[in-house]
Amino acid sequence: MPTIARLGPYRVFFFSNERLEPPHVHMQRERSLAKYWLEPISLASATGFSARELRRLEQLVTENQQNWLEAWHEFFSRRNSPESS
């Protein structure tokens, strides 16, 4: 479960077993959790966040989309390389 960013109270991560899904990130604060697709940016699921906070999270995703896409592709390309077998 690579953590790719910490922004204020939020931890941004993805699960290492989700390489078959389109690029996305999970964002967590305490017991609240949201999942955002990165291309195009859209909310996939959420529990515990208010609508206002989800709009703020989407703004953070928009601001960091390129970096998080790079982190996704870098992580999963390493896991699929012959050296990782």
C-alpha positions as CSV (number, residue, x, y, z in Angstrom):
1,M,0.0,0.0,0.0
2,P,2.3,2.7,-1.2
3,T,1.7,6.2,0.3
4,I,2.5,8.7,-2.4
5,A,1.6,11.9,-0.5
6,R,0.5,13.4,2.8
7,L,-1.4,16.7,2.4
8,G,-2.5,18.2,5.7
9,P,-4.7,15.5,7.4
10,Y,-4.9,13.4,4.2
11,R,-2.9,10.3,3.3
12,V,-2.9,9.6,-0.5
13,F,-2.1,6.0,-1.6
14,F,-3.0,3.1,-3.8
15,F,-3.1,-0.6,-3.2
16,S,-0.3,-2.6,-4.8
17,N,-2.8,-5.3,-6.0
18,E,-4.9,-2.8,-8.1
19,R,-2.7,-2.7,-11.2
20,L,-5.5,-4.0,-13.4
21,E,-7.8,-1.0,-12.5
22,P,-7.4,2.3,-14.3
23,P,-5.0,4.8,-12.5
24,H,-6.6,6.1,-9.2
25,V,-5.8,7.2,-5.7
26,H,-7.3,6.6,-2.3
27,M,-7.5,9.5,0.1
28,Q,-7.9,8.9,3.8
29,R,-8.5,11.0,6.8
30,E,-9.0,9.1,10.0
31,R,-11.9,6.7,9.2
32,S,-13.0,8.6,6.1
33,L,-12.0,7.2,2.7
34,A,-12.4,8.3,-0.9
35,K,-11.3,6.9,-4.2
36,Y,-10.6,9.1,-7.3
37,W,-10.0,8.1,-10.8
38,L,-7.1,10.0,-12.3
39,E,-8.0,9.9,-16.1
40,P,-10.4,11.7,-16.2
41,I,-10.6,12.9,-12.6
42,S,-13.8,11.7,-11.0
43,L,-15.0,10.4,-7.7
44,A,-15.3,6.6,-7.7
45,S,-16.4,6.1,-4.1
46,A,-16.4,7.7,-0.7
47,T,-17.4,7.1,2.9
48,G,-17.3,9.5,5.8
49,F,-16.5,12.8,3.9
50,S,-18.9,15.7,3.6
51,A,-19.7,17.0,0.1
52,R,-17.6,20.1,0.9
53,E,-14.6,18.0,1.8
54,L,-15.0,15.9,-1.3
55,R,-14.9,19.0,-3.4
56,R,-11.6,20.0,-1.6
57,L,-10.2,16.5,-2.2
58,E,-11.1,16.7,-5.9
59,Q,-9.2,20.0,-6.0
60,L,-6.2,18.3,-4.5
61,V,-6.4,15.5,-7.1
62,T,-6.6,18.1,-9.9
63,E,-3.6,20.0,-8.6
64,N,-1.5,16.7,-8.2
65,Q,-2.9,14.6,-11.1
66,Q,0.3,14.5,-13.1
67,N,2.6,13.6,-10.2
68,W,0.2,10.9,-9.0
69,L,-0.2,9.5,-12.5
70,E,3.6,9.3,-12.7
71,A,3.8,7.6,-9.3
72,W,1.1,5.1,-10.4
73,H,2.9,4.2,-13.7
74,E,6.3,4.1,-12.2
75,F,5.2,1.8,-9.4
76,F,3.3,-0.7,-11.6
77,S,5.9,-0.7,-14.4
78,R,8.5,-1.7,-11.8
79,R,6.2,-4.5,-10.4
80,N,5.7,-5.8,-14.0
81,S,9.4,-5.7,-14.9
82,P,11.4,-9.0,-15.2
83,E,13.5,-7.9,-12.2
84,S,10.4,-7.9,-9.9
85,S,9.6,-11.6,-10.8
